Amino acid sequence: MNIRLLPSLLFACSLFALAALPAYSEEQLNKPEPGLEISIKQKTLFNSHTSYQFGNPVPPYQQPLSKLEFPVDSVWGGLEVRKQISRFSVGVDFLTSVTDQETGRFKDSDWAEESNTAFLTNYGETSCRLEPSYQVGADIDMQVADLLRLPKEFNLRPVLGFRWQQFSLMAHDGIQYDYDISGLPPDILDLPGNTIAFEQTWYQYFLGARVGYEWRSVPWLYRIKLQTQMDWSYVEGYNRDHHLLRAGNRITEEETTGDAWHAVLSAVFGITRNLDLGIEADYLKIETTGTHTLNDSNFSLSWSNGVKVWSEQYGMSVKLGYRF
């Protein structure tokens, strides 16, 4: 079975089970809500990547000189915990990648011809494997809907938080084309085995808002809650690229800063008073600039010309939570 179909299957099976549930009385609906929820969560990234590029530190200063695009289409699993404290709620979550995943095709492009800086001189494409990788988040929000005299079904919550992502990737088993500006057919090189070990770490400090609406006493369910979130992050990025096929010990690193925009749309189905089934779609776009450092066996060189590191991530999640 394709593991990326798991969220759809879990959601479909849960919907079939709803028809057997009884309706809730007004007395049951008016009981104090549970204050702690622990959820198991599964997330799938699709059409997603983390990439970087840099320019030439010497004349003719073309940018980009090199661009490397790492796909991160993958499946993750983990836990989410949220605690309600008066009008505040605090949440933490942890995800780890599922083992032995191929994420797509890695692309490596170079523009090294000084007489024509727009000419693509080298292009490589290989398979890409996700090594053990992690995502961690924490946030705090505050309900202010009642302060604005909105109906009790509304949620309006400013939110402050932190996201940390670490992607460890291995490019392997591909092919490279070396082009000649004269127009001759390219030289074609096989790239067997592991070629590039890459690690990208993102630190995201975010501020945003959550808006939601909750329906109670709906047929077959305890509740339905729809919620959206928008947030902006200040981002710090660090990456390390080890070209395994190069002579010596060639390692490049980027240190960058920038920002990110993040949007979430979620639906929570209260199967019972204590059991929730949630589905979530989210989009994250990160853009940063900074410094590129080349470390080789005999020298080290740093520059900022044309340095850009960015990521775009589309996610779908399913989670099953129990409220205490």
Disulfide bonds with the S-S distance in Angstrom:
none
